Amino acid sequence: LCPATIDRRDGYSKIRHCRGSLLTSDRLPWEHYIFPIYHPAYILREWSEKYFNTFLLCKLKEELDYYLLNGRIQPLTKRELIVEPSFAEAYEYLSDAIADASPTNPISVDIETLRRKYPYTISFAKNSTSAISIGFGDYSGNDGCRLWRLVDKLLAKSSVVGQNYINFDCHVLRTLGFNLGVALVEDTRMIPEARLAATK
């Protein structure tokens, strides 16, 4: 139904990276959204996915409630997604994110790696409609120093939320030399008790 879910490397449709997304298909002539999610039987075998799956089902319920109330599907949110930013764009975005960050308005952080070893980009979202992706090798000289010092400040002193942040992202970011305020982190893959134990 959704060509966007097909992995170009092997031609198979995979939902791991798009589950919980609202997708559409040219093959369906009526107004719709397709909501990829793992089968409940998988959750019974992989219990660590329970909390994320519960979150996704709550999101799906919100979409259904909107449809029942309004008689139409909810339009997708307009989002600002900044890729390959100039130094000035990246510096301004991160400065604004730091200024606006608080425990009730955390900054979302995610890194991407090749083969789970080599980091190549880090992304930040200061709210639910605006995000930026910054390549680790995209800046050099004074621009690179200034930008990475600002990233270090953000990671050390701002409230941060991330998925699998404690178990993966933190280790990679520490290896790269960043200071991390782990006590300020909320990890969507960890229940609060486990997060507390991980920060001790």
C-alpha positions as CSV (number, residue, x, y, z in Angstrom):
1,L,0.0,0.0,0.0
2,C,2.8,2.4,0.9
3,P,5.8,2.6,-1.4
4,A,7.5,4.9,1.2
5,T,7.9,1.9,3.5
6,I,9.9,-0.1,1.0
7,D,13.6,-0.5,1.8
8,R,15.6,0.4,-1.4
9,R,18.3,-2.1,-0.4
10,D,16.2,-5.3,-0.5
11,G,12.8,-4.2,-2.0
12,Y,10.8,-5.3,1.1
13,S,8.3,-3.2,2.9
14,K,9.4,-2.5,6.5
15,I,7.5,-0.5,9.1
16,R,10.2,-0.2,11.7
17,H,11.1,3.4,10.8
18,C,7.6,4.6,9.9
19,R,5.4,3.0,12.5
20,G,3.1,5.5,14.1
21,S,3.3,7.8,11.0
22,L,0.2,8.8,9.1
23,L,0.7,7.6,5.6
24,T,-1.4,7.6,2.5
25,S,-1.6,5.4,-0.6
26,D,-2.3,6.2,-4.2
27,R,-4.0,2.8,-4.4
28,L,-6.9,3.9,-2.2
29,P,-9.3,6.3,-3.8
30,W,-11.0,7.5,-0.6
31,E,-9.8,9.9,2.1
32,H,-7.6,7.9,4.5
33,Y,-4.6,7.5,6.6
34,I,-2.6,4.3,6.9
35,F,-1.1,3.8,10.4
36,P,1.8,1.2,10.5
37,I,2.2,-0.5,13.8
38,Y,3.6,-3.8,15.0
39,H,1.3,-6.7,15.4
40,P,0.2,-7.3,19.1
41,A,1.7,-10.8,19.0
42,Y,5.1,-9.2,18.5
43,I,4.6,-7.0,21.6
44,L,4.0,-10.2,23.6
45,R,7.3,-11.6,22.5
46,E,9.2,-8.2,22.8
47,W,7.8,-6.7,25.9
48,S,10.2,-3.7,25.8
49,E,8.1,-2.4,22.9
50,K,4.9,-2.2,25.1
51,Y,5.2,1.5,26.2
52,F,6.0,2.7,22.7
53,N,3.1,0.7,21.2
54,T,0.8,2.0,23.9
55,F,1.8,5.6,22.9
56,L,1.1,4.8,19.2
57,L,-2.3,3.3,20.0
58,C,-3.2,6.5,22.0
59,K,-2.2,8.5,18.9
60,L,-4.4,6.4,16.7
61,K,-7.3,6.8,19.1
62,E,-6.9,10.6,18.9
63,E,-7.1,10.4,15.1
64,L,-10.3,8.3,15.3
65,D,-11.9,10.7,17.9
66,Y,-11.1,13.6,15.5
67,Y,-12.8,11.8,12.6
68,L,-15.9,10.8,14.6
69,L,-16.3,14.4,15.9
70,N,-15.6,16.2,12.5
71,G,-16.6,13.7,9.9
72,R,-13.2,14.0,8.2
73,I,-9.6,13.0,8.8
74,Q,-7.4,15.5,10.6
75,P,-5.1,17.4,8.2
76,L,-1.4,16.8,8.7
77,T,0.5,19.3,10.6
78,K,2.7,21.7,8.6
79,R,6.3,21.2,9.7
80,E,9.6,23.0,9.3
81,L,12.3,20.4,8.6
82,I,15.7,22.0,8.1
83,V,18.3,19.8,6.4
84,E,21.8,20.8,5.3
85,P,21.6,24.1,7.2
86,S,24.2,26.9,6.8
87,F,26.3,27.7,9.9
88,A,24.1,30.7,10.6
89,E,20.8,28.7,10.3
90,A,22.1,26.0,12.6
91,Y,23.6,28.4,15.2
92,E,20.3,30.5,15.3
93,Y,18.1,27.3,15.6
94,L,20.2,25.9,18.4
95,S,20.4,29.2,20.3
96,D,16.6,29.5,20.1
97,A,16.2,25.9,21.3
98,I,18.4,26.5,24.3
99,A,16.6,29.7,25.2
100,D,13.2,28.0,25.0
101,A,14.1,24.7,26.6
102,S,12.6,23.8,30.0
103,P,11.4,20.7,31.8
104,T,8.0,21.2,30.2
105,N,9.4,22.0,26.8
106,P,12.4,19.7,26.3
107,I,14.5,19.6,23.1
108,S,14.2,16.3,21.2
109,V,17.6,14.9,20.2
110,D,18.5,12.0,17.9
111,I,21.7,10.8,16.3
112,E,22.1,8.6,13.2
113,T,25.0,6.3,12.8
114,L,26.4,4.0,10.0
115,R,26.5,0.4,11.2
116,R,25.7,1.6,14.7
117,K,29.3,2.8,15.0
118,Y,30.0,5.9,12.9
119,P,27.9,9.0,13.7
120,Y,27.1,11.2,10.7
121,T,24.2,13.4,11.8
122,I,22.5,14.8,14.8
123,S,19.0,16.2,14.8
124,F,17.2,18.5,17.2
125,A,13.5,19.5,17.5
126,K,12.6,22.5,19.6
127,N,8.9,21.7,19.3
128,S,6.6,19.4,17.5
129,T,6.6,21.3,14.3
130,S,10.2,22.3,13.8
131,A,13.4,20.3,13.5
132,I,16.9,20.5,12.2
133,S,19.5,17.9,11.1
134,I,23.2,18.8,11.3
135,G,25.9,16.7,9.7
136,F,29.0,16.0,11.8
137,G,31.3,16.7,8.9
138,D,29.5,19.8,7.4
139,Y,31.4,22.5,9.3
140,S,35.1,23.3,9.9
141,G,37.3,25.9,11.4
142,N,35.8,28.6,13.6
143,D,32.3,27.8,12.4
144,G,32.7,24.2,13.4
145,C,34.1,25.0,16.8
146,R,31.4,27.6,17.6
147,L,28.6,25.2,16.5
148,W,29.9,22.2,18.4
149,R,30.4,24.2,21.6
150,L,26.8,25.3,21.3
151,V,25.7,21.7,20.9
152,D,27.8,20.8,23.9
153,K,26.0,23.5,25.9
154,L,22.6,22.3,24.8
155,L,23.4,18.6,25.7
156,A,24.9,19.5,29.1
157,K,22.3,22.0,30.4
158,S,19.0,21.6,28.6
159,S,16.1,19.3,29.2
160,V,16.3,16.6,26.5
161,V,14.0,13.9,25.3
162,G,15.1,11.1,23.0
163,Q,14.3,7.5,22.1
164,N,16.8,5.0,23.3
165,Y,18.9,8.0,24.3
166,I,20.3,6.6,27.6
167,N,21.3,3.2,26.1
168,F,22.7,4.4,22.8
169,D,22.8,8.1,22.0
170,C,24.5,9.1,25.3
171,H,27.3,6.6,24.7
172,V,28.0,7.8,21.2
173,L,27.8,11.5,22.2
174,R,30.2,10.9,25.2
175,T,32.7,9.2,22.9
176,L,32.6,12.3,20.7
177,G,33.5,14.4,23.7
178,F,30.2,16.0,24.5
179,N,29.2,16.7,28.1
180,L,25.7,15.3,28.9
181,G,23.3,16.3,31.6
182,V,21.9,12.8,31.9
183,A,19.7,13.8,34.9
184,L,17.9,16.2,32.5
185,V,17.0,13.4,30.0
186,E,13.7,11.7,29.4
187,D,14.1,8.6,27.4
188,T,10.9,7.4,25.7
189,R,12.1,3.8,25.7
190,M,12.6,3.7,29.5
191,I,10.1,3.8,32.2
192,P,10.8,6.4,34.9
193,E,12.2,3.9,37.5
194,A,14.7,2.5,34.9
195,R,15.8,6.0,33.9
196,L,16.4,6.9,37.5
197,A,18.5,3.8,38.0
198,A,20.5,4.5,34.8
199,T,21.4,8.0,36.0
200,K,22.9,6.9,39.3
